[in-house]
Amino acid sequence: MRLQDEPPARLVSSPYLRCVQTLEPTAIGLALPIETTDLLAEGAGGDGAAELLLSLARSGSIAYCTHGDVVFEVASLVASTGVALDGPRDVPVASAWLFDVDDGRFVGARFVEQPPR
């Protein structure tokens, strides 16, 4: 699945410049603003990021940009609820996960391979 298959309704990023830059082409293409939050900043931990993702899921599909440590912690938290992870927790830089949310809880998590360059 790619963003063109299901365009996000919102773009949310760590305030770090590299994350904002990662979402800029999508923001331009979809004419959406990039919202920033410290909950996705490097070192922020997974608890706040996971709660943010759950709360934002109510507004439709979102694309977010964060850092490897935060993604690892969110994936670990999701797995601890009994959701099977379809992919590795320790993922490479510039990787993507699709977290499925239903009724305010995580119900699925799929790793998305990077497209060939």
C-alpha positions as MATLAB code, in Angstrom:
seq = 'MRLQDEPPARLVSSPYLRCVQTLEPTAIGLALPIETTDLLAEGAGGDGAAELLLSLARSGSIAYCTHGDVVFEVASLVASTGVALDGPRDVPVASAWLFDVDDGRFVGARFVEQPPR';
ca = [
       0.000    0.000    0.000;
       1.236    3.450   -0.867;
      -0.081    6.908   -0.052;
      -1.686    7.190   -3.488;
      -3.837    4.150   -2.616;
      -5.332    5.903    0.413;
      -4.269    9.541    0.682;
      -3.977   10.732    4.276;
      -6.356   13.287    5.718;
      -3.596   14.708    7.933;
       0.197   14.918    8.047;
       1.844   14.864   11.461;
       5.569   15.069   12.130;
       8.285   15.268   14.689;
       9.406   18.899   14.838;
      12.895   17.835   13.684;
      13.710   19.320   10.293;
      14.450   16.001    8.565;
      11.009   14.616    9.430;
       9.256   17.783    8.253;
      11.271   17.647    5.008;
      10.253   14.019    4.511;
       6.573   14.975    4.499;
       6.942   18.163    2.421;
       6.440   16.546   -1.033;
       3.276   14.850    0.231;
       2.070   18.096    1.807;
       2.570   19.951   -1.461;
       0.962   17.215   -3.552;
      -2.110   16.967   -1.317;
      -2.258   20.647   -0.301;
      -2.170   19.674    3.375;
      -0.358   21.405    6.228;
       2.267   19.549    8.249;
       1.382   19.523   11.925;
       4.320   19.063   14.309;
       4.372   17.616   17.800;
       7.040   16.820   20.346;
       5.253   13.490   20.951;
       6.935   12.242   17.752;
      10.360   13.770   18.466;
      13.427   11.593   18.814;
      13.664   10.321   22.384;
      10.008   11.077   23.140;
       9.160    7.446   23.832;
       6.377    5.305   22.534;
       3.558    5.880   25.030;
       2.697    9.416   23.958;
       3.226    8.630   20.286;
       0.933    5.586   20.464;
      -1.788    7.603   22.221;
      -1.421   10.331   19.602;
      -1.790    7.838   16.755;
      -4.894    6.352   18.344;
      -6.477    9.766   18.848;
      -5.654   10.970   15.337;
      -7.072    7.823   13.741;
     -10.554    9.163   14.476;
     -10.007   11.845   11.824;
      -9.197    9.347    9.076;
      -5.985    8.079    7.582;
      -2.860    9.931    8.695;
       0.740    9.939    7.561;
       3.289   10.621   10.234;
       7.033   10.987   10.409;
       9.004   10.127   13.511;
      12.298    8.503   14.460;
      13.498    4.908   14.715;
      13.474    4.793   18.495;
       9.873    5.995   18.633;
       8.710    3.564   15.930;
      10.408    0.690   17.767;
       8.682    1.610   21.013;
       5.271    2.054   19.365;
       5.620   -1.317   17.605;
       6.588   -2.927   20.923;
       3.584   -1.383   22.657;
       1.262   -2.551   19.895;
       2.700   -6.075   20.113;
       2.257   -6.066   23.897;
      -1.518   -5.694   23.379;
      -1.569   -8.982   21.483;
      -1.542   -7.547   17.973;
       0.680   -9.580   15.669;
       3.297   -7.487   13.906;
       3.660   -8.223   10.220;
       7.302   -7.209   10.052;
      10.409   -6.643   12.145;
      10.394   -4.348   15.181;
      13.973   -3.238   14.615;
      13.507   -1.563   11.251;
      15.898    0.293    8.991;
      15.992    4.059    8.698;
      13.381    5.459    6.310;
      11.034    2.549    6.860;
       7.277    2.636    7.134;
       4.624    0.914    9.203;
       0.879    0.919    8.694;
      -0.924    0.790   12.010;
      -4.576   -0.196   11.765;
      -6.871    1.270   14.393;
     -10.456    0.314   15.113;
     -12.633    1.640   17.908;
      -9.716    3.406   19.601;
      -7.300    0.468   19.688;
      -4.595   -0.993   17.499;
      -5.813   -4.023   15.561;
      -3.019   -4.507   13.031;
       0.507   -3.464   12.158;
       2.174   -4.038    8.794;
       5.712   -3.220    7.751;
       5.981   -1.594    4.316;
       9.101   -2.415    2.329;
      10.890    0.515    0.761;
      10.351    0.775   -2.985;
      13.398    0.026   -5.126;
      15.507    3.073   -5.902;
];
